């Protein structure tokens, strides 16, 4: 297809400074935005400092894309990852006190504008580019409830011993270094991000199974990542880009998954799953911030991206596929990609957020935007419930979302979508009492619990997928 002519308007290259004051009340959290100008920048800066540490909020360009031709996809993916890196680098400057309130936002906008133009140009080589991309270059400052040195809840600030950590003076030095770094960065999470699970009301609702529904399930036993398959890549969102996630991922299933994986490499790889399931299942690691430091303290995805503390290995990790309350399910296509939740939900808003935090013995109480404080003897639980409706055509989409969807409240898929086995991942952790836990995140997302998310690439053989579908549709548990 020949290049199509198009006009691309440009926004004036000026600082868009929006300071956001945080209001905390009994009803929850509200953000009140006020335009900042040169005349009141000192006053706004003081307000931001009082409200808490600031972060940087930028429009999510990738989420706005709906149709990217295959020929343009490598260039688009590379530049989307570059946009993430630009925001992460700017946040690092902000947290290190190297931010210039008069010029830094403008400089970030200039970088984003140039990168967005490359995305626009890549698409325009083969198709009509989407309109309005250039309007997404401006970012804003966002105040948070994270105070400098406020690195979370859990009940105490002193060191917490975890398995494999050295006791004594070296441990104390490590913990002091972590606390000093936290105070410098003010990186979160905040004390307000934690809640006692025993004080949360039951809130889980499931659609009623109807005649014609599929009530079986299929489980892949894939272990708890005992081999420590960890990297800060994301082959779905940033293929071919090292540290595309800017946070560390835990992997089970496919043994080779990284940024450079292809369908062919996944199909040729070994797996940790006992039934031969070669699918890639991954999620951000969970850390204890006040229990020393992991080996990635100076590495990308770790300390370089404000993810500090000891990585917790899951106690259990259950990979299960469930049926539809209202219909039979159809087979997933091999190499279908699904993301559930939003790694940028703190700045993007909660439209795509799908975090679920709880504690064993209290799983009828699920938290979307809080970490649970569990009673003694109870484990922290993360549950990822994936989209169970597929458009019947595509294994992925430009924004990695529109080819799949959630069923409605009654369990039915929308028009144009068909039910597929619903992936449900349940991961538990034995967390020491008083520990400050934090999920890995993009630096500017401040480890907020609402940013939790899961990623899945289906690499089951056709035979194994048929077995899974038969189990689900026949009402068996396999």
Secondary structure, DSSP 8 states (H G I E B T S, - for coil): -----------------EEEEEEEETTEEEEEEEE--GGGHHHHHHHHHHH--EEEEE--HHHH-----HHHHHHHHHHHHHHHHHHHHHHHHHHTT---TTTHHHHHHHHHHHHHHHHHHHHHTTS---TTGGGG--EEEEE-S--TT----SS--S----TT---SHHHHHHHHHHHHHHHHH-----GGGEEEGGGS----------TT----EEEE---S-TT--EES--TTTSTT-TTSSSS-EEEEEBTT-STT--HHHHHHS-BS-TT----EEEEE-EEETTS---TTTTSTTTGGGT--SEEE--SEEEEEEE--SSS--B---TT-EEEEE-TTHHHH-STT----EEETT-TTS-BSSSEEE--TT--EEEEEE---EE-SS-S--TTSSTTEE---TTS---TT-EEB-EEEEEEEE---TT--EEE---GGGTT-GGG-EEEEE----HHHHHHHHHHHHHT-B-
